[in-house]
Amino acid sequence: MKATTPANTPYHSPKDWIDLFKEAPCGYILTAPNGSILKVNDTLCNWLKFLPEEMENTMRFQELLSIGGKLFYETRHIALLKLHDQANEINYDLICKDGSSISVLLNSSQHKDAKGNIVAYQYILLPFSDRKKYEVELLNAKKASEEAVRAKSIFLSTITHEIRTPIHAILNAGNILLQEYSSQEQRELLEVINFSSNNLLELVNSVLDLSKMEVGKVKIDEAPFNIRSVFERLLQVYRPLALGKDVNFELIISETVPEIMIGDGGKIRQIFTNLIGNAIKFTQQGTIRLQLSLKATVEDRFIIHFELKDEGIGMSESELAKIFDPFTQANDTIHKNFGGSGLGLSIVQKLLNLLDSQLTVSSRLGEGSTFSFDLGLQRTLEEVKEEKTEEILEHKEDLSHIKILVVDDIFSNILVIKHYFKIWNIPFEHVTNGEEALKRVQEKDFDLVFMDLNMPEMDGYQTTECIRALPEAKYMQLPIIALSAYDANEIKFKVKRSGMNGLVQKPFRANQFYQTIIEYVRTADKRAVHADPTMEVTGERTNHTEFSTKILCEIFENDCEAIQNYFEIVLIELTQVIEDFIKIETSFSLPAYRAAVHKNISLLTIFQLDVLRSKMTIATQLLSDDRKQEFLHTSKEIRVALGQLADWIREQSNSNQSICE
């Protein structure tokens, strides 16, 4: 705010202007250029507990400020005023008459006469303590909201897992019965069971997906994929459903669209699973056309245009406005006639936002709808290995000599496994908890262990770590495969870190199950924890190339930043472990040594240090037998090796070269 006053006349504000501020809800001060207070309103006097006559023409504004406030006022505030004619949103603590203080937010401006000389400063003050209080309340409310979202996400994750378990059992049982019963009536009933179970599973997964997106847990997983293969499989799945309604489903992929590109093929498949499912649901007759075309090439990225057009019921403008709201459908009639949760398009839009794109929808009531978006995908020369889709229900080899242990507390899962193993002539044993599994693997040598992750008391992760910690080297080599209904991307790091070799997801697919068994019982060199050369443990410096980083790179998917963060944590842990070993070499405490060794299991597994693990087993036995001198010698070798690992990690942390190259 600027004002001018005739030269050589004192500055006087109009009376009505002063009266306007006298009882305003904000504080008001008018000062001379030297800070002497000329006018102050009643509001500020009440805040500061002064009478107006105690301040006007008696005090300087600077006297109301703390030491730090004075310094800022004289060095910065006045300079800002002179430079810009105003300085706003400045926080000061003002000293009251009784010595207390109040926090204010100050807006200031200067007044000049006709010659441009500064004749007064005007300050408008707002109570900042209330604003601080509101900000704290807003921050607390935001935190509470975020906590509520996180709690909801955790709850949904837990409850959906509990719901998935019986659904998977129903699906597995239905698939088995479909293989055994040929009666048309029986097959129709079983197909109803399977169809309904899949719909329920899709709804559960949709709710969980939406919850993950709310807390930012959904990540982009980019890899080379065959885009034509993805959409041809979608056509293969959905065309029979469309034809069953007298609807023609067409797929048109332009020849200019590259076959192999880098992107998140899984997310693209999920997007079109929702879009195509909706199109078939809302189209009673006519054509559904899915088209892919190359829109542009920008540097090393292809911009692909995706368009799905149906001739269904369409939507009005008012209905279009709310189609992306979760749990919402265009109108009540749609829910009554077509069913559904109202989550599909909300999930699609959120997935596209993650992929830096946006869904565009055009529709006319009674004529159909068109859904389209553009997506940038990176070019690549890599080839993509096609997945096998056939189910292997008849065993091809004699597996009767194999000894398998299944650890699972869900009886329905055991029934499914029992059925498959009966077909393949595989004998197996079954226990229902981690403690029984730990006991059984020590009583009998198994070729393979299938380990459920979600068990009471001792879960699959803890059980695996305990097995890996057993003294004999064979327990480090025993293949242990996780069984889980959780999303593989959520748990794969934890699965590998605990020492497991792989993962079979529920509901079980016969093909995956069979191939997993063949892989781990017939081919020893494919065992994940015993695949690569490991370092020699000696008193001399080990060649750094002998540290294996294969599992490390797999866990972090060659993410250099994530690996560097992991290295920082490992260096801290290694320092502590080495200190623990030094203390134990004095105390000779067997429980403390076993605890220290247990802490290293994940580290030894990730770097595949089986020889070092064996040394620790030997040292444990030496300490148990009270052979102290031999123990000290072995423990020193282990400390030297751990020190070499720490040195190597430091070198990698300081190097610009990726260890995963």
N, C-alpha and C positions, 0 to 999 in steps of 0.2 A: 504494500500500500504506500503510495507516495502523496505528498501534499506540499504546497508552497505557501510561504508567508511573506508579506512585503518586508523589504530590508529594513534593518534598524528598528524593528518593532518586536516586542516580546511575543512568544508563541502562546496563543490562547485558543483552546478548543471551544467550539460553540457549546452553549449551556445544554441545549437539548441533546447534543451528542454525548456529553459527559453523563447526563441523567440516564441515557440509554444504557450505559455500562455500570451505573452505580449499584444496581441490585441484580445485575446479570448473573447467571449461574456459573460464569467463568470469572477468573480474576483479571483485573486490569490495572496496569501501571503506566504512567507517562513520566519520563525522566528527561532531564537536561543532558547534553552531550557528555558531561562529566559523571553522569550516573545519579545526580541528585534527584530525588523523587519529587515530582511536581504534583501529580495527582494519583490517587489510588482509590479503587472502589470498595464498597462495604464488604463485598463477598470475600475479597482477598484479606481484608482486615480481620474478618471473622476467622478465616483459616489460620492466620498467623497470630491471632490473639492480641493485635495492636489496635489502638485507636487511630483514626485517620490523622489527627494532629500530631501523633507521635512519629509519623512517617513522612508526611508532606513537608517539604522544605526543611527537613530535619535529618533524614537518613539518606544514604546513597544505596542504590540497588545492590551494589557489591557487598554491603554489610549483611544482606540476607543470605548470602551464598556461603557454602563450605569452602575450605581452603582450596580443594581441587576445583570447585565450581568457579571460584574467583580467578584462578589461573586460566581456566578454559575461556572464561568470559573476556578477560583482558587480552589474551593472546590469539584466540580463534574467533570468538563470537563477534566482537566488534569489527574484526577484519572482514568477516563474511558479510556483515551488514553494509560496510562501506563499499564492498565489491559488488554486491547484488541488490542492495537496497532493502533486502529482507533475509531473514534466516529463520527457518521453521522447523518444527518437530525436534526441539532440543530439550533433553531431559536434565532438570536441575533438582537438587534437594535444597529447599528453602528452610532457614533456621527460624523457628517461631520465638515469640517473646519468652516463653518458659523453657527454652533450650531444646525442645523437641524439634523434629523436622518433618516436613511433608514433601512428597515427590510430585513434581509438576512437569507438564509438557508445555514448552514455551514457544509461541510464535511471535516474531519480532519484525518491526519495520522502522524505517527512519523518515523524518520529515525535514524538508529543506525549504529555505526561503527562496526568493526570486533570483538571488545570485548564486544559488546552489550550495549555500552553506547549511550544514546540519544544525538544526535548532532543537530537535527533540527525538527521543526514541520511544516507541510505543510497544508495550508487551501485553499480549493476551495469554493467560495461563489457564491450563486445564488440569484438573486433578489426575495425576498419573497413577496414584496408588490404587484407585478403582480400576483403571485400565489394566494395571499389573494383575490385580485380583481376577479380572475377567479373563486375561490371557492365561493365567494359571488354571482357572476353571475350564477354559476351552482346551488347554493342553491336557488336563486330566481327563476331560470328556473324550478327547481324541484317543488318548491312551486306553481308556476304558472301552471305547468302541473297537479299537484294534485288538484288545485282549478278548473282547467278546467274539470278534470274527475269528481269531485264532482258536479260541475255545470251541467255537462252532465247527471249525475245520477239523480239529482233533476229534471231536465227538462224531462228526459225520464219517471221518476216516475209520474210526473204530466200529461204528455201527454198521457201515456199509460192508466192512470185512466180515462182521458177524452175519449179515444178511447174505453176502455172497457165498459163504460156506454151504448153507443148505441148498441154495440155488445151483451151485456147482454139482452138488451131489445128485440133485434131480436131473440135471443135464447129462451127467455121466451115466446115470442109471438108464435114462431114456435112450441114449445112444447105444448102450449095450443091448438093451431089449430090442431096439430096431434091427440090430444085427442078427438076433436070434429068432424073432417072430416074423412070419411071412403072411399071416392072415391080414387081409385088407382092412378089416374092422379094427384089429389090434394096431396096425400101423397108423391108421388115421387117428386113433386116440393118442398114441405115443407122439405123433407129430404135433398134435394140439398141446401136449405137455411140453414138448421142446420149444414150440413157438412161443407159448406163454412164458416159459422160463426165460427165454432169450429177451423177450420184451421187458420183463421185470428186471433182468440183469442190466439191460440198456438204460432203464430209468435210474437204477442205483448208481451206475457209472456216470450218468449225466449230472446227477446231484453232486457227486463227489468232484467231478470236473469243474463244475461251477464254483464249488467251495474252494478248490485249489486256486482258481483264477483270482478269487477275491483276495487271497493272501499272497499272491504272486509266486506260487509254488510251481506253476506250469512253466517248463523251460523248453526252449527250441533245441531240437536234436537234429542238426543238419548232417547229412551224409549223402553220398551218391545214390540215386534211385532211378528206376526205370519208370518214367511217368506214363508211358503207354501201357505197361504191365499193370500199374495201379488202377487205371481206368477200365482196362479190359476185364479185370477181375470184378470191379464194381458192376460192370455191365452183366457179367456172368451171374452175379448174385441177384441183381434186381430185375433183370429182364423177365425171368419167369414170374415174379410177383406182379409185374406190370401186365404181362400177357394174360394173367389170371383175371384181370379186371377189364380185358379188352382194350388195353392201353399199349401203344407201341412206344418202346424205349429205344432211342437212337443215340449212338455215340459217334461224333465226327471230330477227328483229330487232324488238323492241318498237317500237310507234309513238311511244312517249315518248322514245326515244333520239334526240337531235338529229343532224341529218345532218352538219353542219360543226362541228368542234371544233378546239381547239389542243392538240397533243400530238406525240409522236414516232411518226408513222404507220409509219415504216420498222421501228422496234423491235417495234411491235405485230404487223406483218406477219411479222417474223422469229419471234416467239414462236409464232404460230399455224401457221406453216410447220412448225415442229418438232412441235407438239402434234397437228396434223391428220395429218401424216405418220406419227407413231407410232400414232395411232388406226386408220388404214387398215391399217398393217402388222400390228397385233395383233388385228384383227377379221376373221374369216373369213365371217361372215354376220350379218345383223341391221341395226341402224341406228346411225349416228353423228349426234348432234344438237348443233349449235352454237347457243347462245342468247345474245343481248345484251339487257340490260334496264337501265332507269334505276333505280338503288337510292335515290339521294338527290340533293338539290341543296344545296350548301354555298357561300353567297356567290356568287362568280362561277364556281364549278366544279361540274361534273356528276360524280357518282360512278357509273360504269358497271360493272355486274356482268357478267363474262364466264364462260360455263360450257360446257365441251365434255364430252359424255357418250357413251361407246361401249359396245357389247355384246360386247367382245372377251374375251381370255383372263383378264383381271383379274390381281390380285396378292394374295399373302398378306401378313400383317402383317410378317413378317421380310423379305420382299422390298421392301415399302414403305419400310423403314428405310434402304435404301441406294440408292434410285433417283436421288438428286441427286448421288451421288459421280461425278466425271468418269471416263470410260473404264470404267464399271461397269454391268453389266446385272443384272437381277433374279436370273438363274441361268444356268448354262452352257447349258442346253437352249435358252433363248431365243436366245442368240448362234448356236447351231448351226442352229436352225430358221428364224430370222428375220433374222440378220445384224445389221449396224449397229455403230456405234462406241461407244455408251453415252454420248454427249456431249449429246444433245438436251435432256434435262430439266435437266441441270446448267447449260447455257447459258440455258434459259428462266428458271430461278430467279434466276440472276445478273442477267439483263436486267430482271426484275421488281423486284429489289432496287434497281437503278439508278432505276427508275421509282417508287420508294417504295411497292412492293406486294410481295405474297408469294403463291406458288402453294399452293393447298390441294388435296390429293389424297385421295380416298376410293375404296376398291376392295375387291371380293370375288373371290376366286379362282374362275374359271370363269363369272363373271357380268358382268364389265366394270369400267370405271373412270370416275371423274368428276374433271375438272380444272377448278378455278375460281379466280378472283381478282377483286378490285375495283380500279378504276383511276380516279384523279381527272383529268379533262380539262377544260380551260378553255373557257368559252363564247366565241363570236365571231360577228360579223355578216359577216365576210369571206366572199367566194366563192372556191371552189377551181376552178382551171382543170383540166379533165380531160386526162390524158395520152392521146395517140394511140397505139394499140397496133398499127395495121396496118403491115405491112412493105411498103416500096416497092421492088420489084425491077425494075420497068420505068421507064426515065427518062421524064420528062414534058416536058422542055425540051431544047433544043439546047445542050449544054455542050461541044461539040467545040472551041470556041475557048479554053477555060480551060487555063491552064498551072499544074499542080500539082507540087510536089516532095514526095516521101515519104522521110523519113529513118528507117530502121529496119534493124537488123542481124539480124532474124529472118526467114529466107526464107519460112517458112510464112505469116507475116503478109502478106508481099508478094504471095504467091499469092492470098490471099483478097481483098486490095485490088485486085489486077489483075483478078480475076473481076468484082467489082462495077463497076469502072471500065469494063470492056469492055461490060457491059450498058448503062451510062449513056453510053457513047461519050465518055469523058473521057480525053484523053491525059495521061500523067504521066511524070515521071522519078523515078528511085530511086537514093539513095546510102545507104551502110551505116554512116557515122559522122559525128560532128560537124564534123570538119575538112573533109571533102568537102562537107558542106552549106554551111559558111561560104564555101567557095570558089565553090560553084555559084551561090549567090544573088547573088554579085557579078558573075558572068558572064552571068546571064540574069534577066530580070524575071519573077517568078512571081506568080500571083494568090493562091496559098494554099500554106502549108507544113504538112504533118502531121509532127510531131516525136515520135519515141519518146523516153521519158525515161530508160530504163535501158540505156545504151550504154557500152561500155568507153572508157577514156581521157577523152574529152570527152562528158559526158552531155547530155541534152536541155536541162536548165536552163542549163548553161554555154554551150551552143551558141546558145541564144536570147539570152542576155545579150550575147554577142559580136556577134550580128546587130544587136541594138538599138543597140550602141555604134558601128556603122559610120557614117561621116560624113554620108551623104546622108539627108534627111528621110524618103525612101520606106521606109527600113528600119525606121523607127519605126511606119509605117503598114501594113507587110506582115502580114497575118493569119497567126499561127502557132498551130496547134492541137496540144495534147499528146495522145499516144497512150499509154495505160497500163493495166496490169492491176491496179494498186493501188487500194485503196478511195479513192473521190473525196474523202471527208471528210478523209482523212489528208494529201492532197497539194494540195488546192485553193489553200491559201494560198501554198505555194511556187510553184505553177504561175503564179499571178497576179503574184507578186512578181518572178519572173524575166522577166516581160514577155509571157507567152503570153496568147492571147485566149480560149481555151476548152479543153475536154477531151472526148475521145472514149474511152470505156472499152472494153477488150477483155473478152470476145469481141465483135467488131464486130456491131452491128445495122444492117442495111441502111437502115432508116428514119432512124436517128440520123445515119448517115454522110451520106446524101443531103441531109437537112435542114441539116446543118452546112455542106456545100459551098454549097448555095443561099444560106444566110444570109450567108456571108462573101464570096462572089464577086459576088453580085447587089446587095447592099444595103450601100453604103459607110458609111452613117450608123450601122450596127450594129457597126462595128469598135470593140472595147473600148478600144484605146489612143488612139483619135482621135475620141471621141464628143462630149466636152463642151467649152465655151469654156475657154480657158486665159488666164493672166495676160499682160499686156503687160509687156515688160521695158524699163523706162525708169528714169531717175534720180529720177523722182518717185514718191511713195508710191502703190502699187497698191490699188485697191478690194479689200477682203478677200473679197468675194463671188465674185471671179474665181478663187479657188482651188477646184478641183473636188474634192469628197470622195466622189464616186460609187463609185469602185473601193475606196477606203479602207473605206467602210461595208459594201460587199459582202464584202470580205476578212474583216472582223471581225464580220460579221453583226449590225451595229448594237450591238455589245457596248461600252458606254461605258467600262467599266473597262479592257478590252483596248486600246481606242483611246488612253486616257490613258497606259497603259504604253508603247504604241508612240510616243506623242508625246515622252515622256521620253527614249527612246533616240534619236529623230530630232533632238532639240535638241542632244544631245551630239555626234551625227554632223555636224550643220550647223556647229556651232562649230569642229570640227576641219577641215571642208572649207573654210570661209572662211579659216581660218588657213593652210591649204595654198595657197589661191589667192594670198594676200598674199605668201607666200614665193616662189611661182613668178613673181609680177610683178617680183621682184628678180633671181631666178636665170635666168628665161626658159628653164627646162628643159622641153623638149617631152615626154620620157617621163614626167616627174612630172605634167605637166598632163593627159596622156592617162589616167594612173592615177587622178588626182583626178576626172576626168569619169566614168570607169568606175564609181567608187564611187557616183556619183549616179544611175545608171541606174534602179535599183529605186525610188528616191525620186521621180524625175521621172515614172516610169510610174504609180505609185500616185496622185500628185496631178495626173496628166495635164498636165504642164507641157511641151507640145510646142514652144512658142515658145522657152522657155528652153533646151530641148534643142538647138534649131536654133542659138541664140546660142552655145552651147558648141561646136557643130560649126564655126561660123564662126571662133570664137576659136582653135580648134585649127589651122585652116587658116592663119590670120594668123600664128600663132607658127611654123608650119612654113615659111612664106614669109619669115620674119624681118622682118615688118612690125610692129615692136615698139610703136610709138605707137598704132596702130590696135588692136593686141592689148590694150594697157593700158586703152584706153577701153572696149572690149567686156568685158574681164574685170571692170572696175569695175561696169559695169551688171549683170553676173551676180551679183557679190557683194552689190550693193544688193538685187536681187531675192531672193536667198537669205536675206538679213537680214530682208526683209519677210515671207517665209515663216516664219522663226523667230519674229518678233513675233506673227504671226497664230496660230501654234501655242501660244505662251505665253498669248495672250488666250483661246483655246479651253480651255486647261488650267485657267484660273482662272474660267471661266464655268460656270454650272450647267446651261446649255442644251445639249442634244445636237446635234452637228453633222449627225446623220443624220435629223433631223426633217424 
